[in-house]
Amino acid sequence: MNGDPTDGPADETGSASSTDTPGHRVSAGLTIGSRVVVRYRLGEGAEAGATDFLGELIARNNDFLVVDTKTERVKLIRADVIAAKDVPPPASRPGHAHERISADDLEKLMAKGWQALDRGGLGDWLLRASEGFTGRANSALVVGDPSLPLDRALDFVEKWYSDRGRPPVFQVHGARGFTAEEHPVAAALLERGYAVGGGRDDWQRVLIMTGLSAAVPPLTEESVPVTADAELKLDWLMAYGEQRTIVPGATEAVLTGSDGQLFLSVRDPESNRIIALARMAIHPGWAGIFGLWVHPEHRREGLGTTLVSAVAMVARENTMPAIYLQVSADNADGVAFWEDLGFSVHHEYTYLTRPSA
Ligand SMILES: CC(C)(COP(=O)(O)OP(=O)(O)OC[C@H]1O[C@@H](n2cnc3c(N)ncnc32)[C@H](O)[C@@H]1OP(=O)(O)O)[C@@H](O)C(=O)NCCC(=O)NCCS
């Protein structure tokens, strides 16, 4: 295995951009909307020399960082910031590292692992468009409060997509087995004539599965060699294109749009062709696995497991105890593969579209 993750959680000292918007990366490792911890120098006369502020980074410019802590909003003078870094989302329920996160927080994290080209916000909702490349990058992520009454929020989203010449698609999530009728936003969409999946089988139910990087079997001396590149290379992209439709420009932008990612591959030793691949997204405390694929002629030879073992090794070495992935519920082989590696369902989501879309 060669290659290292780049742009992992990092101290932040760079200058700010005046165009910071929610969800956009603003400099190495620090993102508006992220949970951050800021070590801050206290003024003269203070008993302690420095203190830490933990909360959501909501704004920044050349002079200040603004952080919403649990109890207050603090405006921190940049010159007195000793260090700042992203930290994982908080624990919201008991369990291991991959179970404690709330579904809302995991959805927001996964959106950063698959960043859309064009992003907008409506309260907590995230609006995404990427020239049609993947459902996730072309749908409104319904999470938290849209900051408008529901009917007006739905109108706003429909207009946002219509302004871009794209059909509105909503991604809603819930506990395993939830129905659209019992989800308030999905129910309102059904009333507007939307349908679950909009006629696409693979959009009916997507499972979010999570597991511990420490529980994945390690690479062994017998494991086939895995290459990990921080850069997206043409032959990786071509092999990726064997399993799904590429939208030139949009695909590359989404694949390389996270704060940190690695492109892993296994090659056939004789032809040197890529026969198995995966993309790893890098987050504070979490790794994401996207696009895991093994050439049909090489399935059940352990290559899929080897790629996940390689991701887990990088994760363990970089303080990422938890791993997430998304798999269509109708992909029985894929689900069986992840269960065999100790992953379990965290929650699930579905898409709602107008049937004509
Ligand atoms: C899912 C996939 C990546 C598995 O890759 P693979 O290299 O064949 O998997 P492995 O050989 O490492 O399998 C490890 C174990 O997973 C389970 N497994 C893998 N494929 C399975 C299948 N088709 N049916 C049932 N169990 C399966 C088995 O327990 C297997 O161990 P075994 O072969 O000793 O019985 C591959 O089938 C694939 O590329 N599918 C299409 C893309 C996809 O579905 N990706 C995953 C969605 S995120």
The ligand as a Gaussian input file, in Angstrom:
#p B3LYP/6-31G(d) Opt

LIG

0 1
 C      -19.843000      -6.083000      -3.267000
 C      -18.469000      -6.346000      -3.929000
 C      -17.615000      -5.080000      -3.800000
 C      -17.803000      -7.497000      -3.179000
 O      -16.480000      -7.635000      -3.673000
 P      -15.723000      -9.057000      -3.665000
 O      -14.305000      -8.830000      -3.982000
 O      -16.466000     -10.017000      -4.525000
 O      -15.918000      -9.490000      -2.129000
 P      -15.015000     -10.492000      -1.304000
 O      -14.479000     -11.565000      -2.200000
 O      -14.011000      -9.724000      -0.524000
 O      -16.133000     -11.115000      -0.331000
 C      -15.993000     -11.174000       1.074000
 C      -17.251000     -11.782000       1.667000
 O      -18.385000     -10.937000       1.459000
 C      -19.560000     -11.747000       1.247000
 N      -20.019000     -11.590000      -0.137000
 C      -19.364000     -10.986000      -1.161000
 N      -20.110000     -11.044000      -2.296000
 C      -21.240000     -11.695000      -1.965000
 C      -22.390000     -12.085000      -2.700000
 N      -22.500000     -11.838000      -4.025000
 N      -23.372000     -12.749000      -2.060000
 C      -23.258000     -13.060000      -0.760000
 N      -22.182000     -12.736000      -0.003000
 C      -21.189000     -12.044000      -0.600000
 C      -19.124000     -13.186000       1.451000
 O      -19.259000     -13.492000       2.823000
 C      -17.653000     -13.116000       1.069000
 O      -16.872000     -14.122000       1.650000
 P      -16.757000     -15.566000       0.897000
 O      -16.437000     -15.282000      -0.541000
 O      -15.641000     -16.223000       1.639000
 O      -18.083000     -16.213000       1.079000
 C      -18.649000      -6.746000      -5.420000
 O      -19.622000      -7.776000      -5.511000
 C      -19.057000      -5.619000      -6.338000
 O      -18.225000      -4.915000      -6.881000
 N      -20.386000      -5.429000      -6.551000
 C      -20.900000      -4.371000      -7.393000
 C      -20.729000      -2.998000      -6.745000
 C      -21.288000      -2.979000      -5.347000
 O      -22.357000      -3.521000      -5.077000
 N      -20.561000      -2.323000      -4.432000
 C      -20.930000      -2.287000      -3.007000
 C      -21.952000      -1.276000      -2.744000
 S      -21.296000       0.051000      -1.787000

